[in-house]
Amino acid sequence: MKDSSHALRGWLALLGAIFLFSTIEIASKELHDQVPTVNSMVVVFLRFFITGVALIGLSWRRIRRELRLGAKDYGLFALNGIIGISVGITLFHVAIVMMDKAASAAVVFSSNPVFVTLLAPFINREKWTAVKIGGVLLGAVGVTFFAWESGTPEVSSVQGLEVMLLSAFCFALSICISKRIMPRYGATVVMGFSAMFGSLFLLPFIAFRLPISCFTSLAPAWPTVLYLAVIGTTVAYGLYYYGIHNTSAQGGSMSFFLKPVLASILAIFIRGETINGYMSAGTFLILLGLFLAEIVPKLWASQKPARIQEPVSDG
């Protein structure tokens, strides 16, 4: 059992991480206001290249001493990074611009565990249950309410919602892949190399499609860019993995329930956004769905009496 002081630091780290994660949509909106021509791929590259370097650096001693990484290992990291970061997070930044409010973007993206529940039986050999399916359906209904984020269903809101859902799906697929390979490599190694490969994969597209000014044009907004890349991503992921290490994976999952709530509150106070009845109802249904799909099964499992089982063969 972990030392109570370590557990306390772990929970504080998790809360700090979720707070920082909750500011990403708001900072991204601010960046677009400051530099309307900013390209999403450039933002993603800067965010995750720095994060990749930092996490690999923190894990380098363990990588050299304990892990023997080969082409297959790097291939898994690259696949995970391309799906979750190159595609998933780039679409996430595109959708933030398309959606009317930062709060809407935060809540809809936070529904990605719904997709994790759908994908987990195929990738992680987890079983569907009636409670999980009910949670998925509630979350799906809740997401549709955000087509009315401006008070009426608008084409831009619907299109932004579709792009954000595709982003959430890709990110959920990456989460399932990460869950499968993390026991072997560790969270910081998987995230570090995935971030590195995911960001580097975007470089050829940036080089061939965009002028060099796509980087220099960010100069007027460098504080926001540095915040997104260093504080909102590198520091946030560092705190998150430190928190999980000193609490539990379930603690990490439960803490993410705060993200849509915190993001909405911050959007109100920082950007002066308003939350209408549709958004409130949608947020409630998504949180309820996530609770049924993610937390209830784990609570039930923790209450079952332990029993000795025969080893199960993968064959």
Summary of the structure (lengths in Angstrom):
residues: 315
radius of gyration: 19.6
end to end distance: 33.7
largest distance: 62.7
contacts: 1087
relative contact order: 0.21
helix: 81%
strand: 0%
